[in-house]
Amino acid sequence: MSQTEIMGGLEGRPGPARHVDSFTGTEVVVGATGRDRWRVLADLVALTKPRVVLMVLVTTVVGYYVALPGAPHYAQALHLVLGTLLAAGGAMALNQYRERDVDARMSRTRTRPLPDGRLMPAEALAFGTALGVAGVAYLALCVSALAAVVTGATLVLYVFAYTPLKLRTPLCTLVGAVPGALPPVSGWVAARDDAGVGAWVLFGILFLWQLPHTLAIARLYAADYARAGVRVLPVVDPASPRTERHMVAGSCALLAVSLLPTVTGLTGLIYGSGALVLGTGLTLLALAQARTPSAVGARRVLFASLLYLPALLALLAFDRV
């Protein structure tokens, strides 16, 4: 059982509420009072993980643009961006709410607003729920019911499937790749109101891209994940080459699937040539890491994956047919 105590701040100022985590025996900050409202606002924004939300918005807009049968409908595109912004921000906030104790055990996340005590869990829960519900409702009212369904499924899978599975099974990587791959599908159905072949090609690209990307992160931060009880593959089976094998398999599959937009007529040869070069480069780095596993090699795979996705999406948008 956790023991809770209220710690007074310096000079009689109210301090954060803390508890001793039963998993590690370490003290975890769970709330704070006497805060500056601008600091609170900044922390609420931080709860939404703006960089992740930006990637969600980009992939959604690319899916929308590629699916357009004609000229863009700018009002609809704006509604899509606003609704997705709200829903994605809500999903990220709810994720941080559910993972606050896990974040407190990892050095790279312990300064986030909840484990650091700058926000209380109830605030994060209310904020995330309000954003998520508002985003899905906005999409249903202003874009389409199907776009709202896809976005709502993304939120539910991310918060209620992927997040808890991180503490139970390394399959969390595959499960988490599903909501990570749904934003371009949401964009596609917003443009066409159907989930055609192109939508699932985009889904496949985003799904497979996450395998080398997330496995490289897991390899680099395995010790941190282990302290927090997150059961990614390098934690569950640290001496096995399975992590690197999955990196290679994911990269090879990504290379093949990334060529489908050209094969199916969504894009031209400029995109196809670029996809071939980008996918080959990522695969070669994954193979190098598999031959001689190292932190340097994993970092190269991670860096390449971060370059790969925006470059591929730019080509996709530029060379759509």
N, C-alpha and C positions, 0 to 999 in steps of 0.2 A: 504494500500500500504506500502511496505517496504522502509525505508529510508536508503540509502547507503552512507557510508563515508569512507575515507581512513585515517587510523590512523598511524601517524609516530611513529617509534620505539624510544627507548632511545638513546641518544647521536647521533641523526641524522640518525640512521640506518633505512632502509626501514622496515615498519611494516606490519602487516596483514590487509587485507581488511575485514571490518565487516559490517553487516547490522542488523537492528532491526527487529526481526521476528514478523510478524503481528499476529501470533497465540497467542504468550505469552507476547509480548512486551520485550523480552529479546534479548540481543545482541548476534549475531551469527557470528563467524569468518568464512570467506569464502575464504581466500587466503593469501599467504605470499610470500615475496621475500627475496633475500639475503640469500639463504639457502646453507648449506653444502651438497655436492652431495651425500655423504655417508648417511646423514640423509634422503635425498630425496629417495635414494634407499631403505633404511629400511622402510620408510613410504609406498612406493609402494608395498613392500612385505606385510606390515601389511594390506594393502587394500584387499589382496587376502584371508585374514582370514586363515592362514596356518593350524590351528588345524582342522577347518571344512574341508578344502581341503584334509587333511590327512585322515579323516574319509571317504570322498568320494572315495579316491584312494583305501582304504582298502576294502570297500564294492564292488567296481568295480572289483578289483582283485579276491576277493572271488567268485563273480558271474562268472567270467571267469574260475577260477580253477574248480569250481563245475560242470560247463557245459562241460568241456573238455571231448571228447570221448576217448582220448588217452593221450600220453605224451604232456607236454606243448610245445608250439612253442615260444621259448624265445624271438625271435626278434619281433614277433607279440605282445607278452605281454609287451615288452618295449615300442613299438609304442603306445599301448593302454594306458599305464601309462603316457607317455609324452603328448599325445593328451588330455587325461582327466585332467591332471594337468593344462594345459593351459586353457582349457574351463572352468573348475571349478574356477580357479583363476580369470578369466574374469568375471564370473557370480557374484562372491563375490565383486569384485571391482565395478561393475555396481550397485549392491545392495547398497553398501555404498555411491555411487554417488547419487542415488535416495533418500536415507534416511538421507542425511547429516543434514538437518534441524531437523528431528526427533531425530537423535543421539545427537544433540546439547542440546536437552531438557532433556536428561536422564543422571543421574549421572554416570551410569556405562559405557556409551559410549561417553561422551562428550570429552574425551581426544583422540579419534580416529583422524587420520591425517586430515580429512576434517573439522569436527567441530572445531578442535583445530587450524586450519589455517595453518598447515604445508604443505598442498598441496592445489592447486586450483581445483575447480570442473572440469574445462576443462581438466586438466591433468588426473584426475581420469577417466573421460569419455573416453578420447583417449586411455588410458592404458587398461581399461577394455574391450573396444570394440576390440582393437587389439588382446588381449589375447583370447577373446571369439571366434572371427572369425578364428584366427590362429589354435586354438584347434580343432574346428569342421572341418576345412579344412584338417588339418593333419590326423584326424581320417578317413575322407573320402578317402584320398589318400593312407594311409599306413595301415589301418585296414579293414574297410568295410563301405559301404554306409549306411547300417542299423545302425551300431554303431554310425555313425555321426548323423543320424536322431534322434536317441534316446537322444544323448548328446545335440544336438541342441534344442530339445524339452524341455529338463531339464532346460537349460539356459533361454529359452523364458518364461517358466512357472514361474520360480523363480523370474526373474527380472520384468516381465511385468504383471503377474497375482498375485502372492503371495505378492510381495512388496507393490503395491498400495492398495491391499485389507486390509492390516493391519490397515489402517486408516478408514476403512469403515464397516467392519463386523467381528464378531468373527469366521465366517466360514473360515477366512484366515488360521486358524490352519489346517483345512482339506485340503484346496487348497495347502498350503505349504508342506503338507506331500507327495504330489504327486511327485514333483521334488526331494524331499528328498529320495524317494523310488526308483527312476529310475536308479541310478548308477549300482546296481547289474544286472539290465536288460541290460544295455549297455555292461557290461562284458560278460553276457551270450550270447548275439547276436554276440559279437566279436568272441567267441569261436565256435559257431554253425551256425551263420548267419541265425538264426530263433528265434522267441520268443515263445518257447514251454511252457508247463505247469510249468516246473521248474522255468523259469524266473518270472512267475507271482506269484509263491509261495514265492520267494525271495522278490518280490515287496510287497506282502502282509505283510511279516514280518517287513520290514523296514517301511512301511506305518503305521502299527499299533503301532510299538515301539515309534513312534514320538508322539503319543497322550498322554500317561502318562508323557513322557519326557518334551514336550513343555508346557503342562498344569501345571506341577510342577514349571517350570520356571516362567510361567505367574502368578501363585499364589504367588511366592516369591517376584516378582518384580512388583506387580500390581500397587503400588503407582508410581513407575517410569514410567511404561507404561501409566498410566492415565495422568501424566504431559505432555507426548508427544502426547497424542491423539491416542494411539494405542489401538484398540478396541478388545482386547482379552477377553475371557469370564469372568475372574475375575474382569475386569474393567467394562464391560457392566452390569454384574449382580453380584455385589460383595457379597451380602448377601445370594445368592442362593446356594444350594448344588450341582448345576448342574456341576460345575467344577470337584468336586470330583466324581460325578457319571460317568462323561465321563472318568476320570482316571481309574475307576474300569472297565467300559465297555471296554475300550481300552486294559487294561491289560488282561482281561478274553479272549477277542478275540485274542490277541497276543499269549496267552498260547495255544489256540486251533490251530491256524495257524502255530505256530512254530513246531508243531508235524508233519505237512504234509510232510516235506522232508523225514522222516522215512516211513510214510504211502505210499508215492509215489515211494519209492525205491531209492531216491537220496542219502540217508545216512543210516547208520546202527543204532543199538540199543544204542550205546554209545552216539551218538548225541541225540537220542530221550530221553534217560534218563536224560541227562544234560539239555535239553530244558524243560523237565517237572519240574525239580528242580528249574531252573532259573525263569521260568514263574510263578510257584507257589509262589516263594519268592516275586517277584515283585507285584503279585496280592494281597498277604496278606498285604504288606505295603500300597498299594492303598486302600484296605478295611479299614485299621487302620486309614488312613487319612480321609476317608469318614465318619467314625464313630465319630472321634474327630478332626475336621480340625484345623491345626496349622502350623506355619512356620516350626517347627521342623519336623513334619510329612511330609510336602511337600519337605523339604530338604532330608529326607530319601528316598522318592520316586525318587527324582532327582539323588541322589547318586547311588541308586540301578539300575536305568536305564543306568547310565554311566558305571556301571560294567557289566550289562546284555549284551549289544550289542557286545563288543569285546569278551566276553566269549562265546557267542552263535556262533559268526562267526568263532572263533578258533575251536570249536567243529565241525562246519559245514565243515571246510576245512580238519580237521583231520580225520573225519569219513565218508567222501564221498565214495560212492560205485563206 
